[in-house]
Amino acid sequence: MDKPASTRQLKVAREIQRDLAEIIRSKGMAAFGGAMVTVSEVRISPDLSIAKVYVSIFPSGKAGAVLSALEQGKKGIRGELGHKVASQLRIVPELDFYHDTSLDYAEHIEELLKK
C-alpha cells in the first residue's frame, strides 16, 4: 500500500497542476486536434522527480492522438514548466501523461441509469 503524500508533495503537485493547465491552455485546442484537454490531477513522487499527470480529454475518442501529442511535446512542456517553477523547485520533475477516464466512467454510469 502506498504511504500518503506529504504536505510538500501535495503543494508541489497542486502548483504543477495549475502551471501545466496554463501551459496546455496556451497551446490551444488546435494543437490537440480540436480536443479539449484539462489537467485533472497531478501525483508527484516522494523525491519530487516524477510527476504523473492525469488529463481529461473531450471528446474521449481523440485520447490516443492527444496523449501522443503530449508525449511528443513533453520536452518543451517540461521546459516551460521549468521557467514557471524555477523559484520553487531545484529540479523540474519528469512528466508522465495518463488519460483520466473518470469522466467517461461517470458518463457511462449516467447512461446506464437512464435505461
N, C-alpha and C positions, 0 to 999 in steps of 0.2 A: 504494500500500500504506500502511495506517495505521502510524504510528510507535507503539512500545509505550507503554503507560500509565506515567506516572511513579509513584514510590512514594507521593507525596502523593495523586494521583488514586486509587490503589488503596486507600489508607487511608480516604479520604473516601467512596469507593464502598461499602466494607465497612460503615462506620458508618451510611450512609444505608440500606443494605440491612437492617441489624439494626433500625434505628428504624422503617422502613416496615413491616417484618414485624410489629413490635409494634403499630403503628397499625392495620394491616389486621386483625390477630388480635383486637384490642379491639372492632372493629366487629361481629364475629361472622359466622357463616355466613348468618344471616337477611338481612343487608344485601346479600348477593350471591346471593339466590335459592336458598339451601341449598348452594351450591357451596363447595368448599374452595379457598382461594386462598393460594398460597405465593409469596413473593418469591424467585425462584431466582437472579437476578443483577442487578447494577446496574453500568452503564458510565457514566462521567462524562466530559464534555468537558474538554479541557486547561485551559480557563479556569474550570472548575467551575460553569458557568452552566446546563448542561443535563444532566439525568440520564435515561438510558434505563433504564427499569425493566421487567425481564422477569418475568412472573408465570406460574406453573404453575396450571392450573385443572382441578379434578376435580369432576364429570365434564366432559370437554372439550366436550361438547355445549352447555354453558352459557357457553362462552367469549365469545360475542358479547354476551350480557347482562351478564356480569361486566365486560368491558372498557368497555362503555358506562356502567356504574355507576361504574367508576373514573374515567372521563373526566368525568362529571358531578360527582363529588365531589373532583376534582383540586385545586380551590382550597382546600377545607377540609383535605384531606390535607397539602397543602403548608404550610398554616398550622400544623398540628400538628407537622409535621416541623421547622418554623422554631423552635418552642418547644424542641424537643429538641436541635437543633444550634446554637442561638444562641451558645453559648460557643465553639464551634469554627469556625464559618463566618461571614463577613461577609454574604454573600448566600445565600439559600436557592435551590438550583437549580430551574429549571423541570422538571416531571416529564412524561415521555412514557412511556405504558404500552404494552407489547407482550406478545403471547401467546407464551410459551415452549413450543414444540411438541416439545421433545426427549423428554419422557415418552411422548407419543403415538407418536413415531417408534420408540422402544425397544419399546413395546408391539406395534407393527406388525411389527417385525423378529422379535420373540418368536413372534407368531402364524404368521409365515411359516416359522420354524424348526420349529414343531410339526407342520407338514404333511408 
